[in-house]
């Protein structure tokens, strides 16, 4: 077995790159800017150049490298074809074919959606370590998701598997989601969504809340106040948990994972968000899935590079 693999997490602002040993140990990591000019034409050449430079600097031969796994913020199918990535300016093309042209000395190139690879990384060396299947749900500006079954990423025929944030959970919603639909989970459960939810609930009640005294508040303040027992914040988090619990029960009826992994900024609130979810999940879930665990992600912003390397370093 070759000694190393590279994992790459391609973001709209920066590209994170990691060099891993075949036992999963992260040897070195670094970042380069994401050049989105000219329709993102320079992104893959920049990655290839950076890899060559770092390999030369630390004395790693291409003969010791098993391959390169790349996470992309958009749909990618099992043949490494990306199906449009708006914030990078990309259309439809094969990442493997392009990268082989820029980096022929490392012929094994794999790619996947960044959330799916984050799920794979967490299952390998993070919060899901020891399990065989998991669904990662990231609670940030939006709600992302990734699915891993039997140690392998599930991308779907169009690369759209795991898009749990755009599952419809409220058919009565009149405001449009950024995706163009109405009533998506992301509209309530993201870090922005819970603030929007809070403002709606506060507007319908006259009960006092510390949130009313704040010119601006975020998900952290809501979770902190709910943990401290404040009535209105507990009500807001309870409503948030009902949306999350319902959505996760739909996922469990379809996939029945060993565990759900929560990542993203809101997951830092810890037990208070897990408890809010489980109050509803256990009631909505099919009986055989009611005991499915919910754990916190552990790899933070490195989950994607771990997942990229894991695509190459399969057992």
N, C-alpha and C positions, 0 to 999 in steps of 0.2 A: 504494500500500500504506500502511496506517495505521502510525503510528510505534511503537506500544507494545502489549504484552500483559501480562496478570497471570498469575502462576503461584501456586497455593495448595497447600500440603501440610498436610492436616488430621490432626493427631495427637490422642491421647487427653488430652494435657496442654496442648499449645500448638498454635496454628495459625501456620505460617510462610507469609509472603506476599512475593512478589518482583515488582518491575516491571522488565520487559525491553524493550530495543529490539528492532526486528524483525530485527537482525543477530545476536541472541543475547547481547548484552552486558547483564549485570545492572546496572541503574541504581540500584536501592534495594531493601533488604529489611528486614522487621521482623516482629515476632511479637505475637500477642495470646493471652490465655488461652482454652482450650477450655472453654466452659460446658456441662457435661453434665447440668445440672439439668433437670427437667421433660422428660425423654426427649430431651434434646439440641435442644429447640425453639428455643433462642436462638443456636445455632451459626451458621447461615446469615445471620440478621439482623446478628449481630455482625461477620461478614466484610464484609457489604455496607456497614455503617456505617464500618468501618475503611478500606475502599477509598475511599469518598467523602471521608472526612477527609483521607487522604493525597493524593488527587488535588487537593483544594483547596489543601493546604499547599504542594505542589511545583509547582502551576500546570499540571496535565495535564488537558486537556479530554476528556470522554467521546468526542468525535468523533475523537480521536487514538488511541483504544484499540480494537484489533481484537477483543478478547474476553478471556475468563477461563477458565482450565483448573484444575480442582480434583482433587487426589488424595485418596482416601478409604480409611481402613483397613478395607476390607471389599470384598465382590464388587460390581462395578458393570458393568452391561451396556452395549452400544454405544449405547443410547438414553438414557444417563445415569441409568438407574434403579438405585438402590442396593437390594440384596437383603439387608437386615438388616445392621446394624453394631453388634454387641453392646456394645462398650466406649464407644460414643457414645449408646446408647439408641435408635438409629434402627431403624425397620421397613423397609417397602418403599415407596418414593416416587421421583418424578423430581426430581433435583437441579436440572436445567435449569428446570423449571416453577416450582419454589419460588424459585430465585434470580432468575428473570425478574420475579417479583412484588416482590422486595425491591430489585432493581437494574435497572429497565427501561431505563435509559440505556445499558447494556452488554448487548445482547440475545444475543450469541454466548457461550454458556456450554457448556463440555464438562467431562466428568468421567470418572475411571477409578480403578481400584485403585491405591493409593499405590506398591506395589512395581512395578507395570507402568509407572507414570509415572517412577519413579526410573530404570528401565531405559531409557526413552525419553530422559530427560535425560542419562544417561551416554553414550548412543549419539550424542546431538546435540553435546554440548560437553564430555564427560568422557573416561573411559578407553576408550570404544568409538568415539570420534570417527574418522571415515574409513571405518567399516564400514557396511553396509546392514542387517544383522540381528544381533541379539544376544540372549542370555539372561543376565539379571542374577540372581545368587544372593547373597542377603544372609545373612551368618553372624553373627547376634546372639543375643539370648535365645532366639529361634526361628530357623527357616530360611525365608526368604521368597524369592519369585522373580517375575520379570517377563519377558515375551516381546515382542520387537519384530521384526517381519518387514517388509522393504521400507520401513522408516521408520515403520511403523504398529503401534500396540499391538494385540496379540492378546488379547482379553478372554475369548472363549469365549461360548457361548450363555447361561450362567448367571453369567458373570463370574469363573469359577474357574480360568481358564487361568493357568499359571505357579506353581501351588501345589506346587512341587517338594518343599517340606519335608514334605509328607504323602504322598509316594510311598513305598510299602512296599518296604523293602530287607532286612528280616529277618522271615521268616514264622514263626520260632521264638520271637519275643519274647513274654514273658509279662506285662511291665509295660505299662500303658496310656498312650498318648500323650494329650496334652491335648485332641486332636480327637476322642478316643473310639476310635481305631483302635489297632493294635498293630504295632510294628516300623517306624514312620515314620522317614524320614531325619532329621528334626528331633531324634529321640531320641538320635542318635549324633553328628550333625555340627554342631549348634548350639554356642554357647559353653558352655551348660549341659550339652549332650549329651556333649561330649568329656570333661568332668569326670566325668560319670557313667560313661562308657566307661573312663576312667582308673582309677577306683576298682574297677571289675570286674576289669580286667587286673591291677592291683596285688594284689588279693585272691587271685588264682590263682597268684601267683609269690612266691618268697622272695628274688628278686634285689634288691640295694640300689637305692634311688632317693632323690634329694633331695626328691622329692615326699612321701615318707613322713615327713620331718622337719617338714613344714609342717602347721599346724593346719588351714589352709584354703588351697587353691590354685585358680587359674583357668586358662583357656585360655592366657593369656599366659605363665605359668610353664611350662606343658607345651611350648609352641612354643619358648620361649627355651632350655630345657634340651635339647630335640631338636636345635636348631641348634648347641648346644655339644657334641653327640655323646653325651649320656647315653643309655645303652642302653634303659632302660625307657621314657623319654619318646619316644625314636625309635620304639619298638614301638607305643606308644599312637597317635602321629601317623600311623604307617604303617597301623594299623587304621582310623583316621579317614579316611585317604586312600582306602582300599579302598571304604568306603561312598560317599564323594563321587564317586570315579571311576566306580563302577558306576551310580550315579544319573544322572550327567551323560552317560554313554554311552547310557542309555535316552532321554534328552532328545534327544541328537544323532541317534538313529535315527528320531525322530519329526519333528524340526524342522530339523536340520542347519544350525545358525546359523553365521555367519561367525566369531563369537567368544563365549566365555563371559566375563562380567565378575563378579569377586568383590567384594562390598562387605560392610559390617558390621564389627563390632569385630575378629573373628578375621582378617579380611583384612589387618589392619595388620601381621601377622607376615610378610607378603610372600612371598618366594621359597620359604621353607620349607614353606608350605602349598600353593603351586602345584606344587612338586616332588612332594609327597606325593600330590596328586591325579593328576598326569600319569603317575606310575609305574603306576597302575591304569587310568586312563582309556584310555590308548593300547592297553592289552591288551584291554579290554572293547569298545571302540568298533568299529563297522562300518568296514571298511578305508578307505572314501572320507572318513570323518570323523576319522580318527586324528590328522590334523595340525591340527585346530581349535585355535586359540589360547586361552589363558587369561590375562586381564589383570586389573589391579586397578582398582577404581573410583577416581575422582579428585575427585568433587564433594562427597563427605561428606554432611552433613545437608541440603545444598542441592539434591541430585539431584531431589527431588520437585518443587520449585518450577520448576526448569529443565524438567522433563517436562511440567508443567502449561502452561507458556508454549508449549512446542513443539507441544502439541496444537492450539493456535491458530495458531501461526506455521509452518504447513506450507509446503513449497516449492511 
